[in-house]
Amino acid sequence: MFRAVLIFALLCLGAPLAAQSLGALARALPEGSSLNGSSDGVDLELALSQPVPFRVFTLDDPMRVILDFREVDFAALPEDFNRAGPVDGVAMGGASTPGWSRMVLTLLQPMVPEIAAMQTDPVSGQAIVTLTLAPTDADRFAAASGPPPGVSGVLLPVVTEAPAPAGDDTLVVMLDPGHGGVDPGALREGYSEADLILSFARELREVMRRTGRIEVVMTRDADIFVPLPTRVTLARAAGADLFISLHADAIAEGRAQGATVYTLADTASDAATAALAEQHDRADLLQGVDLSGTDDEVATVLMDMVRTETAPRSRAFADILVQAIETTGLDLHAHPRSEGAFSVLKAADFPAVLLEIGFLSEGGDLENILDADWRAQMQAAVTGAVIDWADADAAAAALRRQ
């Protein structure tokens, strides 16, 4: 009886999110959406039925701010949602990249994004995108303008075709390239962790897909800021079987070199891990995202009970991943398996690990990350570990059913 009540309660808690998969188009909601502005700045709030990855950039001649979403139906927004102060008009439709939708704000004066963030309601599953534009001069606007690589500024007709769902025997892996947008992560010799890890994740996605067994979703596929809770929500909405957060951080004190795999724990395994977990949360705190969570006591207890199943599976994958990296002959940290209170690993309903492929605070690790052959070896190790873990996890599940 208790088990039945537990399952029912978990289904009720997860219902708003489980009902909204990435196979269903997100909808812009008129309630909670607004556009206000003056010569001192512009504030846009866009309420969405579910969180989606998004990116923001500017284009010149004419001056425009582009918001790309994957994907959003804008039909419900009112007709007067069209202009405010320096915003001369708003156009909505499809983006040049398949699977993306676009909102274009045409400006009467130069303004640049100061805040671009998304917050997710853990109860309703709805999301609020906040964009704040600040005045600048024409020269700085022009210098900062331009689309991301492979993206054009063309507004296309609205795209409504949803992506095909993965097959029942396909493993869905959510890759989470750390940092992004206003949070560049670690910096060294002109390189940012956010850019390096995004490139690594894109390459890893292709390696995994070529196996024919893994479907890959990414929390971000552009240089955008995605709050930590939203990364978890996106994985849940995608029906992820496994969550891998990718990083190449730097540490302020001491030395750290080589790959490290982290799993969730209330207490960090060492002081360096505790500092790293705090460092990962800092960008979200600066953006005003509350990482303390809003679950009540009952929900917290239920989540802890679910983790009794997912936590051992996370640890099992972490151990297999460390072994795969070691077998490939790549450098491992002196303590390659650690635990810490990483907010991005706190989802209860799927196994999750955080992989530091190296540390930008060490020159040797940066050289490795810039080396295509080294990246290919690391990506092969991660992909092999995912398949080995999936086979072992399926065998363990079959034994549990018996």
C-alpha positions in Angstrom: 0.0 0.0 0.0 2.8 2.4 1.0 4.6 1.8 -2.3 1.4 2.5 -4.3 0.9 5.7 -2.5 4.5 6.7 -3.1 4.3 6.1 -6.8 0.9 8.0 -7.0 2.4 10.9 -5.2 5.4 11.0 -7.4 3.3 10.9 -10.5 1.2 13.9 -9.2 4.4 15.9 -8.4 5.8 15.2 -11.9 2.6 15.5 -13.8 3.0 19.1 -15.1 6.4 18.3 -16.4 5.8 14.8 -17.6 2.9 15.9 -19.7 5.1 18.3 -21.7 7.8 16.6 -23.7 10.1 18.1 -26.2 7.9 16.5 -28.8 5.3 19.2 -28.1 5.7 22.8 -29.1 6.1 25.2 -26.3 3.4 28.0 -26.3 3.9 31.7 -25.5 1.4 32.6 -22.8 -0.3 36.0 -22.8 -0.6 35.9 -19.0 2.8 36.8 -17.6 4.2 38.1 -20.9 4.9 41.8 -21.2 7.1 44.3 -23.1 7.9 47.7 -21.6 10.5 50.3 -22.4 11.8 53.8 -22.4 14.9 55.5 -23.6 16.5 54.2 -20.4 16.0 50.5 -21.3 13.6 47.7 -22.3 12.2 44.9 -20.3 10.7 41.8 -21.9 9.1 39.0 -20.0 7.9 36.0 -22.0 5.9 33.3 -20.3 6.2 29.9 -21.9 4.2 26.7 -21.3 7.5 24.8 -20.8 11.2 25.6 -20.8 13.2 25.4 -24.1 16.8 26.3 -25.0 17.1 29.8 -26.4 19.8 32.2 -27.6 20.0 36.0 -28.0 22.1 38.1 -30.4 21.9 41.5 -32.1 22.0 42.5 -35.8 22.8 45.9 -37.3 21.3 47.9 -40.2 18.5 47.9 -39.1 19.2 47.5 -35.4 17.5 44.3 -34.1 17.6 42.0 -31.1 17.0 38.4 -32.1 15.6 35.7 -29.7 15.7 32.2 -31.0 13.8 29.4 -29.2 13.6 25.7 -29.8 10.6 25.8 -30.5 7.7 28.2 -29.5 4.2 28.9 -30.9 3.7 32.7 -30.5 0.0 32.6 -31.7 -1.5 33.5 -28.4 0.4 36.7 -27.8 -1.9 39.8 -28.1 -1.8 42.1 -31.1 -0.6 45.1 -28.9 2.5 43.1 -27.9 4.3 44.9 -30.7 6.1 48.0 -29.6 7.4 49.8 -26.5 9.6 52.9 -26.3 12.8 52.1 -28.3 11.2 48.9 -29.8 9.7 49.9 -33.1 8.1 46.6 -33.8 8.1 42.9 -32.9 8.0 40.1 -35.5 7.6 36.4 -34.8 8.1 33.3 -36.9 10.5 30.6 -37.7 14.3 30.8 -37.6 16.7 29.9 -40.4 17.9 26.9 -38.3 15.4 24.0 -38.6 13.6 23.3 -35.3 13.9 26.9 -34.0 11.4 29.7 -33.7 12.3 33.4 -33.6 11.2 36.7 -32.1 12.8 39.9 -33.6 12.7 43.2 -31.8 13.4 46.1 -34.2 15.0 49.1 -32.3 14.8 52.8 -32.8 18.0 53.4 -30.8 21.0 51.1 -30.0 20.4 48.8 -27.1 22.2 45.6 -26.0 21.2 42.7 -23.9 22.2 43.2 -20.2 20.2 40.2 -18.8 19.0 37.2 -20.6 17.8 34.4 -18.4 15.1 31.7 -18.0 13.5 30.6 -14.7 11.3 27.6 -14.4 8.4 27.0 -12.0 9.0 23.6 -10.5 5.3 23.1 -9.9 3.6 24.2 -13.1 6.6 23.4 -15.4 6.1 26.8 -17.0 9.0 29.1 -17.7 9.7 32.9 -17.8 12.2 34.3 -20.1 13.6 37.7 -19.0 15.4 40.0 -21.3 16.7 43.4 -20.3 18.2 45.8 -22.8 20.4 48.7 -21.9 21.3 51.8 -24.0 24.6 51.9 -25.8 26.1 53.9 -28.6 25.9 53.0 -32.3 29.5 52.1 -32.7 29.4 49.6 -29.8 26.2 48.2 -31.0 27.6 47.5 -34.4 30.8 46.0 -33.0 28.9 43.6 -30.8 26.3 42.6 -33.5 26.3 39.4 -35.6 24.7 36.0 -35.5 26.3 32.9 -34.0 28.2 30.7 -36.4 25.9 28.9 -38.8 22.9 31.2 -38.0 21.4 33.8 -40.2 19.2 36.8 -39.4 16.4 35.7 -41.8 12.9 35.4 -40.3 11.1 32.4 -41.9 7.5 31.2 -41.7 6.5 29.5 -38.4 7.9 26.0 -38.0 5.3 23.6 -36.4 6.7 20.2 -37.1 7.8 18.5 -33.9 10.9 16.3 -33.8 10.4 12.6 -34.1 10.4 10.7 -30.8 13.2 8.4 -30.0 12.5 4.6 -30.3 11.8 2.5 -27.2 15.3 0.9 -27.3 17.1 4.2 -27.8 19.0 5.7 -24.9 18.3 9.4 -24.4 21.3 11.2 -23.1 21.1 14.9 -22.0 24.5 16.6 -22.5 24.8 19.7 -20.4 27.6 22.0 -21.6 28.4 24.0 -18.5 28.2 27.8 -18.2 27.4 30.0 -21.3 26.2 33.5 -22.1 26.8 35.9 -19.2 28.7 33.1 -17.4 31.8 32.3 -19.5 33.2 29.9 -16.8 36.9 29.5 -16.5 39.2 31.7 -18.7 42.7 31.1 -19.8 44.9 32.5 -22.6 41.9 34.0 -24.4 39.8 30.8 -24.2 36.6 30.5 -22.2 35.3 27.2 -20.6 31.8 27.9 -22.0 33.0 28.0 -25.6 35.4 25.0 -25.3 32.9 22.8 -23.6 30.1 23.7 -26.1 32.4 22.6 -29.0 33.3 19.4 -27.1 29.7 18.7 -26.5 28.7 19.2 -30.1 31.4 16.8 -31.2 30.5 14.3 -28.5 26.8 14.4 -29.7 27.8 13.4 -33.2 30.0 10.5 -31.9 27.2 9.2 -29.7 24.6 9.5 -32.5 26.7 7.5 -34.9 26.4 4.5 -32.6 22.8 4.2 -33.6 21.9 3.5 -29.9 22.0 6.9 -28.4 19.8 10.0 -29.0 21.4 13.2 -27.7 19.7 16.3 -26.4 21.6 19.3 -25.2 20.7 21.9 -22.6 22.2 24.6 -24.8 23.5 24.6 -28.4 24.7 28.2 -28.4 26.5 30.7 -26.2 23.5 31.4 -23.9 22.9 31.4 -20.2 20.7 28.5 -19.0 20.0 28.5 -15.2 20.9 25.3 -13.4 17.3 24.4 -12.5 16.2 24.9 -16.1 18.9 22.4 -17.3 17.4 19.8 -15.0 13.9 20.6 -16.2 14.9 20.3 -19.9 16.4 16.9 -19.2 13.2 15.8 -17.5 11.1 17.1 -20.4 13.3 15.2 -22.9 12.7 12.0 -21.0 16.5 11.7 -20.4 17.8 8.3 -19.3 21.1 9.8 -18.3 22.4 13.3 -17.6 26.0 14.3 -18.2 27.1 17.8 -17.2 30.4 18.8 -18.9 33.0 21.2 -17.6 36.6 22.3 -17.7 36.8 24.6 -14.7 39.7 26.2 -12.9 40.5 26.1 -9.2 41.7 29.1 -7.3 44.0 27.3 -4.9 46.2 24.2 -5.3 46.6 22.2 -8.5 44.1 20.0 -10.3 44.9 18.2 -13.5 43.2 15.4 -15.5 39.6 14.2 -15.8 37.3 14.0 -12.7 33.8 12.5 -12.4 31.5 13.8 -9.7 28.2 12.4 -8.3 25.7 14.0 -5.9 26.2 14.0 -2.2 25.1 16.4 0.6 28.6 16.6 1.9 31.5 17.1 -0.5 34.3 14.5 -0.5 36.9 17.2 -0.1 37.3 21.0 0.3 38.2 21.5 -3.4 34.9 19.8 -4.5 32.9 21.9 -2.1 34.5 25.1 -3.5 33.8 23.8 -7.1 30.1 23.2 -6.4 29.8 26.7 -4.9 31.5 28.1 -7.9 29.0 26.4 -10.2 26.1 27.9 -8.4 27.5 31.4 -8.3 26.3 32.5 -11.8 22.8 31.5 -11.0 22.8 33.4 -7.8 24.1 36.5 -9.6 21.1 36.1 -12.0 18.7 36.0 -9.2 17.9 32.3 -9.5 17.0 30.7 -6.1 18.9 27.4 -5.9 17.5 26.5 -2.5 14.4 25.0 -4.1 10.7 25.4 -3.3 9.7 21.8 -2.7 7.8 21.3 0.6 8.9 18.7 3.1 6.8 15.9 1.7 8.1 16.4 -1.8 11.7 16.5 -0.5 11.2 13.2 1.3 9.7 11.6 -1.8 12.6 12.8 -3.9 15.0 11.4 -1.4 13.3 8.0 -1.7 13.4 8.0 -5.5 17.2 8.8 -5.3 17.7 5.5 -3.4 17.3 3.9 -6.9 18.9 6.6 -9.1 21.9 7.4 -6.9 23.5 3.9 -7.1 22.9 4.0 -10.9 24.7 7.4 -11.1 27.6 6.0 -9.1 27.8 2.9 -11.3 28.0 5.1 -14.4 30.6 7.3 -12.8 32.8 4.2 -12.0 32.4 2.9 -15.5 33.3 6.3 -17.0 36.5 6.6 -14.9 37.5 3.1 -16.0 36.9 3.9 -19.6 39.0 7.1 -19.5 41.8 5.2 -17.7 41.7 2.4 -20.3 41.9 4.9 -23.1 45.1 6.1 -21.6 44.0 9.7 -20.9 45.0 11.6 -17.8 42.9 11.2 -14.7 42.9 13.4 -11.6 44.7 12.0 -8.6 41.3 11.5 -7.1 39.1 10.8 -10.2 35.9 10.0 -8.3 34.5 12.7 -6.1 31.1 13.7 -4.6 29.6 17.1 -4.0 26.3 19.1 -3.6 26.1 20.2 -7.3 22.7 21.7 -7.9 22.7 20.5 -11.5 22.8 16.9 -10.2 19.9 17.1 -7.9 17.2 15.6 -10.1 15.7 12.5 -8.5 14.3 10.7 -11.6 17.4 10.0 -13.7 21.1 9.2 -13.1 23.4 12.2 -13.4 27.1 12.9 -13.2 29.3 15.9 -13.7 32.5 15.3 -15.8 35.4 17.7 -15.7 37.3 16.8 -18.8 40.2 18.8 -17.4 41.0 22.0 -15.6 41.8 25.3 -17.5 43.9 26.3 -14.5 46.5 23.8 -15.8 48.2 24.6 -19.1 48.5 20.9 -20.0 44.8 20.3 -19.8 44.1 23.3 -22.0 46.5 21.9 -24.6 44.7 18.6 -24.5 41.2 20.2 -24.9 42.5 22.2 -27.9 43.9 19.0 -29.5 41.4 17.3 -31.9 42.9 13.8 -31.4 42.7 14.1 -27.6 39.1 15.2 -27.8 38.3 12.3 -30.1 39.8 9.9 -27.6 37.9 11.4 -24.7 34.6 11.4 -26.7 35.1 7.8 -27.6 35.7 6.9 -23.9 32.6 8.7 -22.8 30.5 7.1 -25.5 31.8 3.7 -24.8 31.1 4.2 -21.1 27.5 5.2 -21.8 26.9 2.0 -23.8 28.6 -0.3 -21.3 26.6 1.3 -18.5 23.4 1.0 -20.4 24.0 -2.7 -21.0 24.9 -3.3 -17.3 22.0 -1.2 -16.1 19.5 -3.1 -18.2 20.9 -6.4 -16.9 20.6 -5.2 -13.3 17.0 -4.0 -14.0 16.1 -7.4 -15.3 17.4 -9.0 -12.1 15.4 -6.6 -10.0 12.3 -7.5 -11.8 12.9 -11.2 -11.1 
